[in-house]
């Protein structure tokens, strides 16, 4: 019977083509062949799947944050007149108003 289980699991993994299922089947097959306690193997695999899920969520969140920043940047650049944007894409400040030597504004 132990020969039928690995064959059946490997056939399942081949039919689905899922990488996570392939890792699961490989772990179970090796545990059955070596006589390793199946509970330990399943516990370790569950931990790996949880970590993989967390990693995927973090990556998706990072990509979304970058996309939001890029959208905000594009919107803010649309509000600035083109003649006030320097070569780096940042808003250039207008020249300072002329002042007299006593600190009062000079009329134009």
Biopython code that builds the backbone (N, CA, C, O; Angstrom):
import numpy as np
from Bio.PDB.StructureBuilder import StructureBuilder

atoms = [
    (1, "UNK", "N", (0.817, -1.203, 0.000)),
    (1, "UNK", "CA", (0.000, 0.000, 0.000)),
    (1, "UNK", "C", (0.853, 1.256, 0.000)),
    (1, "UNK", "O", (0.474, 2.262, -0.600)),
    (2, "UNK", "N", (1.998, 1.213, 0.663)),
    (2, "UNK", "CA", (2.828, 2.411, 0.719)),
    (2, "UNK", "C", (3.349, 2.799, -0.665)),
    (2, "UNK", "O", (3.698, 3.960, -0.876)),
    (3, "UNK", "N", (3.412, 1.860, -1.613)),
    (3, "UNK", "CA", (3.836, 2.173, -2.974)),
    (3, "UNK", "C", (2.741, 2.861, -3.776)),
    (3, "UNK", "O", (3.032, 3.608, -4.710)),
    (4, "UNK", "N", (1.475, 2.611, -3.415)),
    (4, "UNK", "CA", (0.369, 3.223, -4.139)),
    (4, "UNK", "C", (0.168, 4.695, -3.770)),
    (4, "UNK", "O", (-0.168, 5.510, -4.629)),
    (5, "UNK", "N", (0.371, 5.027, -2.519)),
    (5, "UNK", "CA", (0.161, 6.404, -2.071)),
    (5, "UNK", "C", (1.113, 7.386, -2.757)),
    (5, "UNK", "O", (0.650, 8.395, -3.289)),
    (6, "UNK", "N", (2.416, 7.130, -2.766)),
    (6, "UNK", "CA", (3.308, 8.064, -3.452)),
    (6, "UNK", "C", (2.990, 8.206, -4.936)),
    (6, "UNK", "O", (3.049, 9.305, -5.488)),
    (7, "UNK", "N", (2.652, 7.088, -5.581)),
    (7, "UNK", "CA", (2.313, 7.136, -7.006)),
    (7, "UNK", "C", (1.052, 7.971, -7.235)),
    (7, "UNK", "O", (1.005, 8.787, -8.156)),
    (8, "UNK", "N", (0.053, 7.773, -6.414)),
    (8, "UNK", "CA", (-1.195, 8.523, -6.552)),
    (8, "UNK", "C", (-0.975, 10.015, -6.297)),
    (8, "UNK", "O", (-1.496, 10.858, -7.026)),
    (9, "UNK", "N", (-0.196, 10.336, -5.253)),
    (9, "UNK", "CA", (0.068, 11.749, -4.950)),
    (9, "UNK", "C", (0.879, 12.424, -6.057)),
    (9, "UNK", "O", (0.606, 13.567, -6.422)),
    (10, "UNK", "N", (1.866, 11.718, -6.584)),
    (10, "UNK", "CA", (2.659, 12.288, -7.672)),
    (10, "UNK", "C", (1.814, 12.501, -8.925)),
    (10, "UNK", "O", (1.996, 13.488, -9.638)),
    (11, "UNK", "N", (0.899, 11.586, -9.191)),
    (11, "UNK", "CA", (-0.014, 11.769, -10.320)),
    (11, "UNK", "C", (-0.897, 12.990, -10.124)),
    (11, "UNK", "O", (-1.162, 13.726, -11.075)),
    (12, "UNK", "N", (-1.354, 13.208, -8.900)),
    (12, "UNK", "CA", (-2.165, 14.387, -8.589)),
    (12, "UNK", "C", (-1.370, 15.670, -8.823)),
    (12, "UNK", "O", (-1.861, 16.617, -9.438)),
    (13, "UNK", "N", (-0.146, 15.682, -8.327)),
    (13, "UNK", "CA", (0.701, 16.875, -8.502)),
    (13, "UNK", "C", (0.984, 17.131, -9.978)),
    (13, "UNK", "O", (1.001, 18.281, -10.416)),
    (14, "UNK", "N", (1.206, 16.068, -10.745)),
    (14, "UNK", "CA", (1.464, 16.220, -12.181)),
    (14, "UNK", "C", (0.251, 16.787, -12.911)),
    (14, "UNK", "O", (0.393, 17.625, -13.802)),
    (15, "UNK", "N", (-0.931, 16.333, -12.535)),
    (15, "UNK", "CA", (-2.152, 16.796, -13.210)),
    (15, "UNK", "C", (-2.475, 18.251, -12.904)),
    (15, "UNK", "O", (-2.937, 18.980, -13.782)),
    (16, "UNK", "N", (-2.239, 18.678, -11.681)),
    (16, "UNK", "CA", (-2.598, 20.057, -11.317)),
    (16, "UNK", "C", (-1.548, 21.054, -11.769)),
    (16, "UNK", "O", (-1.887, 22.156, -12.198)),
    (17, "UNK", "N", (-0.283, 20.685, -11.680)),
    (17, "UNK", "CA", (0.770, 21.606, -12.092)),
    (17, "UNK", "C", (1.045, 22.723, -11.095)),
    (17, "UNK", "O", (1.746, 23.679, -11.426)),
    (18, "UNK", "N", (0.512, 22.624, -9.887)),
    (18, "UNK", "CA", (0.730, 23.659, -8.870)),
    (18, "UNK", "C", (2.044, 23.406, -8.142)),
    (18, "UNK", "O", (2.304, 22.292, -7.687)),
    (19, "UNK", "N", (2.865, 24.435, -8.033)),
    (19, "UNK", "CA", (4.167, 24.294, -7.373)),
    (19, "UNK", "C", (4.001, 23.972, -5.887)),
    (19, "UNK", "O", (4.751, 23.162, -5.342)),
    (20, "UNK", "N", (3.030, 24.599, -5.233)),
    (20, "UNK", "CA", (2.842, 24.338, -3.806)),
    (20, "UNK", "C", (2.376, 22.898, -3.565)),
    (20, "UNK", "O", (2.792, 22.265, -2.594)),
    (21, "UNK", "N", (1.524, 22.387, -4.436)),
    (21, "UNK", "CA", (1.082, 20.996, -4.297)),
    (21, "UNK", "C", (2.236, 20.040, -4.579)),
    (21, "UNK", "O", (2.351, 18.993, -3.942)),
    (22, "UNK", "N", (3.081, 20.399, -5.525)),
    (22, "UNK", "CA", (4.251, 19.577, -5.841)),
    (22, "UNK", "C", (5.167, 19.486, -4.616)),
    (22, "UNK", "O", (5.657, 18.402, -4.299)),
    (23, "UNK", "N", (5.406, 20.610, -3.921)),
    (23, "UNK", "CA", (6.241, 20.587, -2.718)),
    (23, "UNK", "C", (5.597, 19.730, -1.628)),
    (23, "UNK", "O", (6.281, 18.979, -0.934)),
    (24, "UNK", "N", (4.275, 19.850, -1.485)),
    (24, "UNK", "CA", (3.552, 19.051, -0.490)),
    (24, "UNK", "C", (3.714, 17.568, -0.774)),
    (24, "UNK", "O", (4.037, 16.789, 0.122)),
    (25, "UNK", "N", (3.490, 17.178, -2.026)),
    (25, "UNK", "CA", (3.578, 15.760, -2.410)),
    (25, "UNK", "C", (4.997, 15.250, -2.195)),
    (25, "UNK", "O", (5.190, 14.154, -1.671)),
    (26, "UNK", "N", (5.987, 16.036, -2.596)),
    (26, "UNK", "CA", (7.374, 15.603, -2.406)),
    (26, "UNK", "C", (7.675, 15.366, -0.930)),
    (26, "UNK", "O", (8.311, 14.375, -0.573)),
    (27, "UNK", "N", (7.217, 16.279, -0.075)),
    (27, "UNK", "CA", (7.440, 16.122, 1.364)),
    (27, "UNK", "C", (6.771, 14.888, 1.923)),
    (27, "UNK", "O", (7.371, 14.164, 2.717)),
    (28, "UNK", "N", (5.541, 14.636, 1.523)),
    (28, "UNK", "CA", (4.808, 13.462, 2.019)),
    (28, "UNK", "C", (5.443, 12.179, 1.496)),
    (28, "UNK", "O", (5.600, 11.215, 2.245)),
    (29, "UNK", "N", (5.805, 12.159, 0.231)),
    (29, "UNK", "CA", (6.415, 10.965, -0.366)),
    (29, "UNK", "C", (7.725, 10.629, 0.342)),
    (29, "UNK", "O", (7.969, 9.470, 0.677)),
    (30, "UNK", "N", (8.558, 11.622, 0.569)),
    (30, "UNK", "CA", (9.839, 11.387, 1.246)),
    (30, "UNK", "C", (9.595, 10.896, 2.678)),
    (30, "UNK", "O", (10.281, 9.992, 3.155)),
    (31, "UNK", "N", (8.615, 11.497, 3.356)),
    (31, "UNK", "CA", (8.303, 11.076, 4.727)),
    (31, "UNK", "C", (7.830, 9.628, 4.759)),
    (31, "UNK", "O", (8.221, 8.868, 5.646)),
    (32, "UNK", "N", (6.999, 9.242, 3.808)),
    (32, "UNK", "CA", (6.498, 7.862, 3.762)),
    (32, "UNK", "C", (7.644, 6.898, 3.462)),
    (32, "UNK", "O", (7.738, 5.836, 4.077)),
    (33, "UNK", "N", (8.510, 7.261, 2.525)),
    (33, "UNK", "CA", (9.612, 6.377, 2.145)),
    (33, "UNK", "C", (10.623, 6.203, 3.282)),
    (33, "UNK", "O", (11.147, 5.108, 3.487)),
    (34, "UNK", "N", (10.892, 7.270, 4.010)),
    (34, "UNK", "CA", (11.898, 7.214, 5.072)),
    (34, "UNK", "C", (11.316, 6.804, 6.422)),
    (34, "UNK", "O", (12.058, 6.483, 7.350)),
    (35, "UNK", "N", (10.017, 6.816, 6.529)),
    (35, "UNK", "CA", (9.399, 6.467, 7.801)),
    (35, "UNK", "C", (9.400, 7.619, 8.798)),
    (35, "UNK", "O", (9.265, 7.402, 10.003)),
    (36, "UNK", "N", (9.552, 8.829, 8.304)),
    (36, "UNK", "CA", (9.539, 10.029, 9.151)),
    (36, "UNK", "C", (8.113, 10.268, 9.639)),
    (36, "UNK", "O", (7.164, 10.033, 8.891)),
    (37, "UNK", "N", (7.944, 10.731, 10.884)),
    (37, "UNK", "CA", (6.586, 11.028, 11.354)),
    (37, "UNK", "C", (5.901, 12.062, 10.453)),
    (37, "UNK", "O", (6.409, 13.165, 10.254)),
    (38, "UNK", "N", (4.774, 11.693, 9.929)),
    (38, "UNK", "CA", (4.043, 12.537, 8.992)),
    (38, "UNK", "C", (3.582, 13.847, 9.628)),
    (38, "UNK", "O", (3.520, 14.873, 8.951)),
    (39, "UNK", "N", (3.265, 13.824, 10.901)),
    (39, "UNK", "CA", (2.809, 15.033, 11.594)),
    (39, "UNK", "C", (3.888, 16.110, 11.571)),
    (39, "UNK", "O", (3.585, 17.287, 11.375)),
    (40, "UNK", "N", (5.154, 15.714, 11.770)),
    (40, "UNK", "CA", (6.252, 16.693, 11.748)),
    (40, "UNK", "C", (6.405, 17.313, 10.358)),
    (40, "UNK", "O", (6.609, 18.519, 10.219)),
    (41, "UNK", "N", (6.303, 16.468, 9.340)),
    (41, "UNK", "CA", (6.425, 16.954, 7.958)),
    (41, "UNK", "C", (5.288, 17.917, 7.634)),
    (41, "UNK", "O", (5.518, 18.975, 7.047)),
    (42, "UNK", "N", (4.080, 17.562, 8.008)),
    (42, "UNK", "CA", (2.919, 18.418, 7.717)),
    (42, "UNK", "C", (3.001, 19.743, 8.471)),
    (42, "UNK", "O", (2.638, 20.790, 7.936)),
    (43, "UNK", "N", (3.484, 19.695, 9.725)),
    (43, "UNK", "CA", (3.638, 20.922, 10.507)),
    (43, "UNK", "C", (4.640, 21.869, 9.839)),
    (43, "UNK", "O", (4.399, 23.071, 9.737)),
    (44, "UNK", "N", (5.760, 21.312, 9.388)),
    (44, "UNK", "CA", (6.787, 22.128, 8.719)),
    (44, "UNK", "C", (6.259, 22.695, 7.406)),
    (44, "UNK", "O", (6.533, 23.848, 7.072)),
    (45, "UNK", "N", (5.513, 21.900, 6.670)),
    (45, "UNK", "CA", (4.961, 22.384, 5.403)),
    (45, "UNK", "C", (3.919, 23.466, 5.630)),
    (45, "UNK", "O", (3.850, 24.425, 4.863)),
    (46, "UNK", "N", (3.117, 23.328, 6.661)),
    (46, "UNK", "CA", (2.116, 24.359, 6.969)),
    (46, "UNK", "C", (2.801, 25.674, 7.292)),
    (46, "UNK", "O", (2.344, 26.735, 6.867)),
    (47, "UNK", "N", (3.894, 25.610, 8.042)),
    (47, "UNK", "CA", (4.651, 26.825, 8.364)),
    (47, "UNK", "C", (5.213, 27.463, 7.093)),
    (47, "UNK", "O", (5.159, 28.683, 6.937)),
    (48, "UNK", "N", (5.747, 26.653, 6.193)),
    (48, "UNK", "CA", (6.283, 27.169, 4.924)),
    (48, "UNK", "C", (5.199, 27.855, 4.103)),
    (48, "UNK", "O", (5.432, 28.918, 3.528)),
    (49, "UNK", "N", (4.016, 27.253, 4.048)),
    (49, "UNK", "CA", (2.913, 27.835, 3.279)),
    (49, "UNK", "C", (2.487, 29.165, 3.889)),
    (49, "UNK", "O", (2.201, 30.114, 3.161)),
    (50, "UNK", "N", (2.443, 29.245, 5.238)),
    (50, "UNK", "CA", (2.078, 30.509, 5.889)),
    (50, "UNK", "C", (3.091, 31.608, 5.571)),
    (50, "UNK", "O", (2.720, 32.742, 5.265)),
    (51, "UNK", "N", (4.380, 31.253, 5.647)),
    (51, "UNK", "CA", (5.424, 32.238, 5.351)),
    (51, "UNK", "C", (5.357, 32.690, 3.897)),
    (51, "UNK", "O", (5.554, 33.868, 3.598)),
    (52, "UNK", "N", (5.083, 31.766, 3.007)),
    (52, "UNK", "CA", (4.961, 32.112, 1.584)),
    (52, "UNK", "C", (3.787, 33.077, 1.361)),
    (52, "UNK", "O", (3.884, 34.019, 0.574)),
    (53, "UNK", "N", (2.679, 32.827, 2.067)),
    (53, "UNK", "CA", (1.519, 33.715, 1.962)),
    (53, "UNK", "C", (1.830, 35.103, 2.483)),
    (53, "UNK", "O", (1.452, 36.099, 1.866)),
    (54, "UNK", "N", (2.518, 35.179, 3.619)),
    (54, "UNK", "CA", (2.906, 36.489, 4.170)),
    (54, "UNK", "C", (3.813, 37.235, 3.199)),
    (54, "UNK", "O", (3.647, 38.434, 2.973)),
    (55, "UNK", "N", (4.767, 36.515, 2.632)),
    (55, "UNK", "CA", (5.703, 37.122, 1.687)),
    (55, "UNK", "C", (4.954, 37.665, 0.464)),
    (55, "UNK", "O", (5.248, 38.762, -0.011)),
    (56, "UNK", "N", (4.000, 36.902, -0.036)),
    (56, "UNK", "CA", (3.221, 37.341, -1.201)),
    (56, "UNK", "C", (2.407, 38.583, -0.874)),
    (56, "UNK", "O", (2.300, 39.492, -1.698)),
    (57, "UNK", "N", (1.833, 38.628, 0.322)),
    (57, "UNK", "CA", (1.050, 39.801, 0.731)),
    (57, "UNK", "C", (1.950, 41.026, 0.837)),
    (57, "UNK", "O", (1.576, 42.111, 0.392)),
    (58, "UNK", "N", (3.133, 40.862, 1.423)),
    (58, "UNK", "CA", (4.070, 41.982, 1.566)),
    (58, "UNK", "C", (4.517, 42.501, 0.194)),
    (58, "UNK", "O", (4.606, 43.710, -0.019)),
    (59, "UNK", "N", (4.796, 41.586, -0.724)),
    (59, "UNK", "CA", (5.212, 42.003, -2.063)),
    (59, "UNK", "C", (4.092, 42.742, -2.782)),
    (59, "UNK", "O", (4.328, 43.764, -3.426)),
    (60, "UNK", "N", (2.873, 42.222, -2.670)),
    (60, "UNK", "CA", (1.733, 42.883, -3.313)),
    (60, "UNK", "C", (1.498, 44.257, -2.698)),
    (60, "UNK", "O", (1.201, 45.213, -3.414)),
    (61, "UNK", "N", (1.626, 44.362, -1.381)),
    (61, "UNK", "CA", (1.469, 45.653, -0.717)),
    (61, "UNK", "C", (2.532, 46.646, -1.145)),
    (61, "UNK", "O", (2.246, 47.829, -1.328)),
    (62, "UNK", "N", (3.757, 46.169, -1.305)),
    (62, "UNK", "CA", (4.836, 47.045, -1.761)),
    (62, "UNK", "C", (4.595, 47.550, -3.166)),
    (62, "UNK", "O", (4.814, 48.727, -3.455)),
    (63, "UNK", "N", (4.142, 46.663, -4.044)),
    (63, "UNK", "CA", (3.853, 47.092, -5.422)),
    (63, "UNK", "C", (2.716, 48.101, -5.450)),
    (63, "UNK", "O", (2.756, 49.070, -6.209)),
    (64, "UNK", "N", (1.696, 47.874, -4.616)),
    (64, "UNK", "CA", (0.561, 48.785, -4.574)),
    (64, "UNK", "C", (0.989, 50.152, -4.041)),
    (64, "UNK", "O", (0.547, 51.181, -4.553)),
    (65, "UNK", "N", (1.842, 50.170, -3.021)),
    (65, "UNK", "CA", (2.321, 51.437, -2.460)),
    (65, "UNK", "C", (3.111, 52.233, -3.496)),
    (65, "UNK", "O", (2.977, 53.454, -3.580)),
    (66, "UNK", "N", (3.926, 51.546, -4.278)),
    (66, "UNK", "CA", (4.693, 52.222, -5.325)),
    (66, "UNK", "C", (3.759, 52.782, -6.386)),
    (66, "UNK", "O", (3.957, 53.899, -6.864)),
    (67, "UNK", "N", (2.753, 52.018, -6.753)),
    (67, "UNK", "CA", (1.791, 52.488, -7.760)),
    (67, "UNK", "C", (1.036, 53.720, -7.258)),
    (67, "UNK", "O", (0.803, 54.660, -8.018)),
    (68, "UNK", "N", (0.659, 53.716, -5.995)),
    (68, "UNK", "CA", (-0.064, 54.865, -5.428)),
    (68, "UNK", "C", (0.833, 56.094, -5.425)),
    (68, "UNK", "O", (0.397, 57.189, -5.780)),
    (69, "UNK", "N", (2.106, 55.908, -5.018)),
    (69, "UNK", "CA", (3.034, 57.046, -5.021)),
    (69, "UNK", "C", (3.217, 57.602, -6.427)),
    (69, "UNK", "O", (3.260, 58.818, -6.617)),
    (70, "UNK", "N", (3.324, 56.715, -7.411)),
    (70, "UNK", "CA", (3.502, 57.168, -8.796)),
    (70, "UNK", "C", (2.267, 57.930, -9.274)),
    (70, "UNK", "O", (2.399, 58.935, -9.973)),
    (71, "UNK", "N", (1.071, 57.468, -8.909)),
    (71, "UNK", "CA", (-0.145, 58.171, -9.300)),
    (71, "UNK", "C", (-0.209, 59.547, -8.655)),
    (71, "UNK", "O", (-0.555, 60.530, -9.310)),
    (72, "UNK", "N", (0.124, 59.617, -7.368)),
    (72, "UNK", "CA", (0.108, 60.918, -6.683)),
    (72, "UNK", "C", (1.105, 61.867, -7.308)),
    (72, "UNK", "O", (0.821, 63.054, -7.469)),
    (73, "UNK", "N", (2.270, 61.353, -7.661)),
    (73, "UNK", "CA", (3.306, 62.175, -8.288)),
    (73, "UNK", "C", (2.800, 62.713, -9.628)),
    (73, "UNK", "O", (2.989, 63.888, -9.941)),
    (74, "UNK", "N", (2.165, 61.859, -10.404)),
    (74, "UNK", "CA", (1.653, 62.279, -11.714)),
    (74, "UNK", "C", (0.573, 63.346, -11.542)),
    (74, "UNK", "O", (0.530, 64.312, -12.303)),
    (75, "UNK", "N", (-0.287, 63.179, -10.558)),
    (75, "UNK", "CA", (-1.345, 64.158, -10.322)),
    (75, "UNK", "C", (-0.741, 65.478, -9.879)),
    (75, "UNK", "O", (-1.168, 66.536, -10.341)),
    (76, "UNK", "N", (0.247, 65.436, -8.990)),
    (76, "UNK", "CA", (0.836, 66.682, -8.506)),
    (76, "UNK", "C", (1.589, 67.393, -9.627)),
    (76, "UNK", "O", (1.619, 68.623, -9.667)),
    (77, "UNK", "N", (2.196, 66.634, -10.535)),
    (77, "UNK", "CA", (2.903, 67.270, -11.649)),
    (77, "UNK", "C", (1.928, 67.915, -12.635)),
    (77, "UNK", "O", (2.267, 68.906, -13.282)),
    (78, "UNK", "N", (0.728, 67.363, -12.753)),
    (78, "UNK", "CA", (-0.254, 67.964, -13.657)),
    (78, "UNK", "C", (-0.735, 69.315, -13.155)),
    (78, "UNK", "O", (-1.151, 70.154, -13.953)),
    (79, "UNK", "N", (-0.686, 69.540, -11.853)),
    (79, "UNK", "CA", (-1.165, 70.788, -11.284)),
    (79, "UNK", "C", (-0.144, 71.918, -11.423)),
    (79, "UNK", "O", (-0.509, 73.089, -11.319)),
    (80, "UNK", "N", (1.111, 71.592, -11.654)),
    (80, "UNK", "CA", (2.165, 72.601, -11.736)),
    (80, "UNK", "C", (2.308, 73.031, -13.197)),
    (80, "UNK", "O", (2.436, 72.180, -14.076)),
    (81, "UNK", "N", (2.289, 74.337, -13.467)),
    (81, "UNK", "CA", (2.505, 74.785, -14.849)),
    (81, "UNK", "C", (3.865, 74.305, -15.348)),
    (81, "UNK", "O", (4.836, 74.274, -14.592)),
    (82, "UNK", "N", (3.928, 73.934, -16.618)),
    (82, "UNK", "CA", (5.151, 73.359, -17.179)),
    (82, "UNK", "C", (6.355, 74.284, -17.044)),
    (82, "UNK", "O", (7.475, 73.805, -16.868)),
    (83, "UNK", "N", (6.154, 75.579, -17.120)),
    (83, "UNK", "CA", (7.296, 76.494, -17.036)),
    (83, "UNK", "C", (7.883, 76.555, -15.628)),
    (83, "UNK", "O", (8.947, 77.143, -15.431)),
    (84, "UNK", "N", (7.202, 75.954, -14.642)),
    (84, "UNK", "CA", (7.707, 75.949, -13.271)),
    (84, "UNK", "C", (8.290, 74.605, -12.858)),
    (84, "UNK", "O", (8.588, 74.395, -11.682)),
    (85, "UNK", "N", (8.457, 73.686, -13.820)),
    (85, "UNK", "CA", (9.021, 72.382, -13.514)),
    (85, "UNK", "C", (10.409, 72.315, -14.123)),
    (85, "UNK", "O", (10.574, 72.548, -15.320)),
    (86, "UNK", "N", (11.423, 71.994, -13.301)),
    (86, "UNK", "CA", (12.780, 71.919, -13.826)),
    (86, "UNK", "C", (13.040, 70.547, -14.456)),
    (86, "UNK", "O", (12.131, 69.720, -14.522)),
    (87, "UNK", "N", (14.242, 70.302, -14.909)),
    (87, "UNK", "CA", (14.566, 69.080, -15.633)),
    (87, "UNK", "C", (14.381, 67.817, -14.797)),
    (87, "UNK", "O", (14.147, 66.754, -15.371)),
    (88, "UNK", "N", (14.473, 67.883, -13.496)),
    (88, "UNK", "CA", (14.339, 66.704, -12.632)),
    (88, "UNK", "C", (12.880, 66.358, -12.377)),
    (88, "UNK", "O", (12.593, 65.330, -11.763)),
    (89, "UNK", "N", (11.952, 67.191, -12.834)),
    (89, "UNK", "CA", (10.549, 66.902, -12.612)),
    (89, "UNK", "C", (10.023, 67.486, -11.319)),
    (89, "UNK", "O", (8.888, 67.217, -10.926)),
    (90, "UNK", "N", (10.848, 68.290, -10.653)),
    (90, "UNK", "CA", (10.390, 68.908, -9.415)),
    (90, "UNK", "C", (10.018, 70.361, -9.679)),
    (90, "UNK", "O", (10.495, 70.978, -10.631)),
    (91, "UNK", "N", (9.175, 70.883, -8.836)),
    (91, "UNK", "CA", (8.720, 72.255, -9.032)),
    (91, "UNK", "C", (9.849, 73.216, -8.709)),
    (91, "UNK", "O", (10.456, 73.137, -7.642)),
    (92, "UNK", "N", (10.128, 74.123, -9.633)),
    (92, "UNK", "CA", (11.140, 75.136, -9.362)),
    (92, "UNK", "C", (10.447, 76.342, -8.723)),
    (92, "UNK", "O", (9.327, 76.696, -9.091)),
    (93, "UNK", "N", (11.108, 76.944, -7.795)),
    (93, "UNK", "CA", (10.524, 78.076, -7.080)),
    (93, "UNK", "C", (10.639, 79.337, -7.931)),
    (93, "UNK", "O", (11.601, 79.483, -8.686)),
    (94, "UNK", "N", (9.678, 80.245, -7.823)),
    (94, "UNK", "CA", (9.772, 81.502, -8.562)),
    (94, "UNK", "C", (10.913, 82.339, -7.982)),
    (94, "UNK", "O", (11.276, 82.169, -6.818)),
    (95, "UNK", "N", (11.472, 83.230, -8.776)),
    (95, "UNK", "CA", (12.558, 84.060, -8.251)),
    (95, "UNK", "C", (12.037, 84.926, -7.102)),
    (95, "UNK", "O", (10.868, 85.310, -7.095)),
    (96, "UNK", "N", (12.888, 85.229, -6.149)),
    (96, "UNK", "CA", (12.443, 86.048, -5.022)),
    (96, "UNK", "C", (12.080, 87.462, -5.474)),
    (96, "UNK", "O", (12.640, 87.989, -6.437)),
    (97, "UNK", "N", (11.159, 88.044, -4.778)),
    (97, "UNK", "CA", (10.752, 89.426, -5.072)),
    (97, "UNK", "C", (11.913, 90.366, -4.758)),
    (97, "UNK", "O", (12.611, 90.168, -3.764)),
    (98, "UNK", "N", (12.128, 91.376, -5.583)),
    (98, "UNK", "CA", (13.208, 92.331, -5.288)),
    (98, "UNK", "C", (12.879, 93.136, -4.035)),
    (98, "UNK", "O", (11.731, 93.523, -3.817)),
    (99, "UNK", "N", (13.890, 93.380, -3.223)),
    (99, "UNK", "CA", (13.732, 94.164, -1.998)),
    (99, "UNK", "C", (14.739, 95.313, -2.011)),
    (99, "UNK", "O", (15.819, 95.224, -2.597)),
    (100, "UNK", "N", (14.360, 96.338, -1.373)),
    (100, "UNK", "CA", (15.296, 97.454, -1.239)),
    (100, "UNK", "C", (16.263, 97.126, -0.107)),
    (100, "UNK", "O", (16.088, 96.133, 0.599)),
    (101, "UNK", "N", (17.235, 97.924, 0.053)),
    (101, "UNK", "CA", (18.243, 97.671, 1.076)),
    (101, "UNK", "C", (17.687, 97.791, 2.486)),
    (101, "UNK", "O", (18.246, 97.215, 3.419)),
    (102, "UNK", "N", (16.576, 98.542, 2.661)),
    (102, "UNK", "CA", (16.026, 98.685, 4.003)),
    (102, "UNK", "C", (15.003, 97.574, 4.319)),
    (102, "UNK", "O", (14.360, 97.631, 5.367)),
    (103, "UNK", "N", (14.835, 96.569, 3.444)),
    (103, "UNK", "CA", (13.970, 95.431, 3.721)),
    (103, "UNK", "C", (12.549, 95.593, 3.249)),
    (103, "UNK", "O", (11.763, 94.653, 3.369)),
    (104, "UNK", "N", (12.178, 96.747, 2.714)),
    (104, "UNK", "CA", (10.817, 96.965, 2.209)),
    (104, "UNK", "C", (10.733, 96.486, 0.781)),
    (104, "UNK", "O", (11.730, 96.461, 0.060)),
    (105, "UNK", "N", (9.526, 96.104, 0.375)),
    (105, "UNK", "CA", (9.304, 95.630, -0.997)),
    (105, "UNK", "C", (9.441, 96.801, -1.971)),
    (105, "UNK", "O", (9.034, 97.923, -1.672)),
    (106, "UNK", "N", (10.007, 96.526, -3.112)),
    (106, "UNK", "CA", (10.137, 97.528, -4.169)),
    (106, "UNK", "C", (8.954, 97.373, -5.086)),
    (106, "UNK", "O", (8.614, 96.258, -5.482)),
    (107, "UNK", "N", (8.323, 98.477, -5.431)),
    (107, "UNK", "CA", (7.184, 98.412, -6.353)),
    (107, "UNK", "C", (7.683, 98.271, -7.775)),
    (107, "UNK", "O", (8.719, 98.810, -8.164)),
    (108, "UNK", "N", (6.913, 97.534, -8.518)),
    (108, "UNK", "CA", (7.263, 97.346, -9.935)),
    (108, "UNK", "C", (6.377, 98.195, -10.793)),
    (108, "UNK", "O", (6.508, 98.183, -12.017)),
]
sb = StructureBuilder()
sb.init_structure("model")
sb.init_model(0)
sb.init_chain("A")
sb.init_seg("    ")
for serial, (resi, resn, name, xyz) in enumerate(atoms, 1):
    if name == "N":
        sb.init_residue(resn, " ", resi, " ")
    sb.init_atom(name, np.array(xyz, "f"), 0.0, 1.0, " ", f" {name:<3s}", serial, name[0])
structure = sb.get_structure()
